Amino acid sequence: PGPHLFAGAAICGAWAISSACVSEMQKGNEAARAAHIGLNFLTVGLFAWQVSTGIPIMFKVIEFTKFP
């Protein structure tokens, strides 16, 4: 496991917590709204990091699947 896997796991966790805030947001809870927005910003940042760590993995896979 490396940073790509950990970033993906963190994204999934942040999505779960962010979606759990929705019912409280519908009741007018401003703290839940702030948490929801903050977690989504975190998710975007983690996704950018995951893309940067995934590109070398992609090139390894492409090189491995080349025909001799």
N, C-alpha and C positions, 0 to 999 in steps of 0.2 A: 504493500500500500504506500502511496505517495501523496503529494499535495493535490493531485487531480482528484483522487478518491475522497480525500478529506474535504475538499471544497464542495464536491457534489453532495456529500452527506450533510454538510452544514447548510447547503441550499435547501435540501429537502426538509431539514429541521426548521429552518427559518420560515419556509412556506407553510408548514403545519402550524406553527405558532401564530404566524400572521393571519392565517385563515381562521384560527380560533378567536381572534380579536373581533371578527366581523359582527357577531351577535351583540357584543358589548357596544360596538360603534353604533349599531342601530338603536340602542337605548340612549345614545347621546354621551357616552363616556369618552371624554377628550383624551384621557391617558391611553385608552385602547387605540384611539385614532393615531396618536403620536407613535405608539409602539408599532402599529401596522405600517405606517409610513417609514419609520426607521428600519424595520426589518426588511422592507422591500428595497430600500437603498442598499442595505447590506447585501441582499441577494444579488443585486445588479453588480456590485463590486466583486463578489465572489464568483459570479458568472464570468466576468472579464478575466479574473485570475485563472479560472478553470480553462478558458479558451487558450490563454497563454501557455498553460502547462499541457494542454491537450495537443497542440500542434506538433511538438517533438514525438509524442506517442503516435500520432497519425503518420508521420514520416517513417517511423520504425515499422508500422504495420504495412505501409505501402512497399517498403523495401523488402520486407519478409515475403510478401505475396508476389514478387516479381518472378517471372518465369526464367529458368536458367538459359 
